[in-house]
Amino acid sequence: MTLFLLRRLLQGAIVVVVMSLVVFIGVYAIGNPVDILINPDATPEIKQQAIERLGLDRPFLEQYGTFVVRALQGDLGRSFIYDEPALKLILQAMPATLELAIASMVLALVFGIPLGMAAGYWPDSWGANVIMTGSILGFSLPTFWVGLMLIVLFSVELGWLPSGGRGETVVVFGVPLSFLTWNGLTHLFLPALNLALFKISLVIRLTRAGMRETLQQDYIKYARSKGLSRHRVVFVHAFRNILIPIVTVLGLEIGSVIAFAVVTETVFSWPGMGKLIIDSINVLDRPVVVAYLMLTVVMFVVINLLVDLTYSLVDPRVRLGGRPR
Amino acid sequence: MSIPALEVDDLQTHFLTRAGVAKAVNGVSFRVERGEILGLVGESGSGKTVTGFSILGLVDPPGQVVGGTVRVGGDVVSGLDDRAMARIRGKRVSMIFQDPMMTLNPVLRIDTQMIETIRAHETISVTAARARAREALALVGIAAPDERLLAYPHQLSGGMRQRVAIATAMLNRPEVIIADEPTTALDVTIQAQILYEVQELCRRFGTALVWITHDLSVVASLADRIAVMYAGRIVEEGPVDDVLDRPLHPYTRGLIDSVPQPGLRGGRLVPIPGMAPALVGLGEGCAFRARCARASMACASQPALRELRPGQRARCVHPLTVGSHAA
């Protein structure tokens, strides 16, 4: 187990280093922030001053070196725009994104698993056809368009739910959260649903496939031969086995939920990291972009590690680092 | 006559396939007394496994039990709905499956899988159920049962898993156990141990056992009576020694001749010519006649199961006589 963790941490570190290079080169290539930041009418002297102050006159490798040294000390640079530490800006926006991501994952499980199980248990029913057709729509309709349509329907036409923002928040341990107030919940619901739609479809298909496959297994027939109720056969014997692929895929999808949040946050003007990064890219605020990407890399590495650990909890055959008996 | 533990009467199970109706079980009848062991023998596709599943109402679509009666201890259990059937399964009739690697649920511990079997049929505390599970494991010769209860299936060997399955089958002291080739996947040494233990347990608790197998040598050492199935029908039935020493049906003779004999070193095995027939579109008449040296025109109509010797019945127009098997 310890060995497994060490190995994974080392792999993670390598990924982070490689990504930092890629990110840095990428950001370096997308344009000169000075052109946007400084009034075009400014004199060349002022321009030169700004360039020097931001360290943009240094050679690429030196800039990268400085970045790495500072990053190791926890300093990912200061925003050109807000003149605040980039990390602080991102961390301020992070709870909103995480709340949105978690809410949509919860929706994905709450809707996806029961619907998928039903569609897998009665594969030839008309209900299953409706569910599967719905999941195809969920897969194929673009997120931003669905977001706009949700706003048109629920905010503009029906006027039931607000179209943007976080609403009232409650501060818990210094973190503002929307889902604890009714007003916040109404603000959270549409963007979370928008973000969840794709995941719901994914979970439905995974669960349905798992259900159909599992029900064919000998151990299900054996469980029935012991006189167990249908309820127990489906929800204990089949469900535990279906859960294995779902946990794996969903764990990996947490990362993509956060990434997709960029679109949803923009549509619903949800003040999260996604909106921050889009704004920062527009004004070439390099440190924020770099810090965001680095943070995302670290997050992916950590999430993958956690998924592997969870996996071993759900499936007893996977005992990490241990030799099979 | 006492009430038999299991009585199967004219059981019909058909598979409605696109190619036509396959009569996998076509009018099978037999009875097993308390404490008796019946060996149900046949090649792959003879319908022996489907017979076992049909008794428990566990035939998967497109298969369907379309006729016949099954009685357990005199009570009719065929044609019940799933809920009523669930009360019979595992309580009055248990089943042991062929492959112990596939039958225990891989993600549930042994104790979970045993305790649920008890608690599905009676109101009993988990502690008491666990004690009974532990006892059952000890009964089938599992060392350190407490430790095994906490294990997951993948942590046990094949033989051990099959013992767990047998212990689970015995948990509720069923009247009948249907065992579908439970030792086929195991080593011969383990197989012998398990056969011995099962025999002991059935004698001890008066459990009737239907042992489904293709292996005549297993049946010879285990069963009291034997029923030979071919193409969905029982073609010969009788006490195990009579059937094996003096078979009446040419198919039974063929089966016996294709088993290697320890005493006959270097002797040639005699395989049955041809292959088991396809069940779809199987016409009237004896299904074995295409492979049978004794077949005649008379075999084109289905022969009835006739008692040709006391207790020994065969479905054959030209049964082997006492003189003809010496060859």
HADDOCK unambig.tbl for C-alpha pairs under 7 A between the chains (distance, minus, plus):
assign (segid A and resid 218 and name CA) (segid B and resid 102 and name CA) 5.76 0.50 0.50
assign (segid A and resid 218 and name CA) (segid B and resid 103 and name CA) 5.16 0.50 0.50
assign (segid A and resid 219 and name CA) (segid B and resid 102 and name CA) 6.09 0.50 0.50
assign (segid A and resid 219 and name CA) (segid B and resid 103 and name CA) 4.08 0.50 0.50
assign (segid A and resid 219 and name CA) (segid B and resid 104 and name CA) 5.45 0.50 0.50
assign (segid A and resid 219 and name CA) (segid B and resid 105 and name CA) 5.34 0.50 0.50
assign (segid A and resid 222 and name CA) (segid B and resid 103 and name CA) 5.89 0.50 0.50
assign (segid A and resid 225 and name CA) (segid B and resid 89 and name CA) 5.41 0.50 0.50
assign (segid A and resid 225 and name CA) (segid B and resid 90 and name CA) 6.01 0.50 0.50
assign (segid A and resid 225 and name CA) (segid B and resid 94 and name CA) 6.78 0.50 0.50
assign (segid A and resid 225 and name CA) (segid B and resid 95 and name CA) 6.38 0.50 0.50
assign (segid A and resid 226 and name CA) (segid B and resid 89 and name CA) 5.43 0.50 0.50
assign (segid A and resid 226 and name CA) (segid B and resid 90 and name CA) 3.96 0.50 0.50
assign (segid A and resid 226 and name CA) (segid B and resid 94 and name CA) 6.60 0.50 0.50
assign (segid A and resid 226 and name CA) (segid B and resid 117 and name CA) 5.88 0.50 0.50
assign (segid A and resid 227 and name CA) (segid B and resid 86 and name CA) 4.24 0.50 0.50
assign (segid A and resid 227 and name CA) (segid B and resid 87 and name CA) 5.86 0.50 0.50
assign (segid A and resid 227 and name CA) (segid B and resid 88 and name CA) 6.80 0.50 0.50
assign (segid A and resid 227 and name CA) (segid B and resid 89 and name CA) 4.44 0.50 0.50
assign (segid A and resid 227 and name CA) (segid B and resid 90 and name CA) 5.07 0.50 0.50
assign (segid A and resid 227 and name CA) (segid B and resid 120 and name CA) 6.62 0.50 0.50
assign (segid A and resid 228 and name CA) (segid B and resid 86 and name CA) 6.51 0.50 0.50
assign (segid A and resid 228 and name CA) (segid B and resid 117 and name CA) 6.91 0.50 0.50
assign (segid A and resid 228 and name CA) (segid B and resid 120 and name CA) 5.63 0.50 0.50
assign (segid A and resid 229 and name CA) (segid B and resid 86 and name CA) 6.88 0.50 0.50
assign (segid A and resid 237 and name CA) (segid B and resid 105 and name CA) 6.81 0.50 0.50
assign (segid A and resid 240 and name CA) (segid B and resid 107 and name CA) 6.79 0.50 0.50
assign (segid A and resid 241 and name CA) (segid B and resid 107 and name CA) 6.76 0.50 0.50
assign (segid A and resid 315 and name CA) (segid B and resid 107 and name CA) 6.02 0.50 0.50
assign (segid A and resid 316 and name CA) (segid B and resid 107 and name CA) 6.13 0.50 0.50
assign (segid A and resid 317 and name CA) (segid B and resid 154 and name CA) 6.80 0.50 0.50
assign (segid A and resid 325 and name CA) (segid B and resid 155 and name CA) 6.30 0.50 0.50
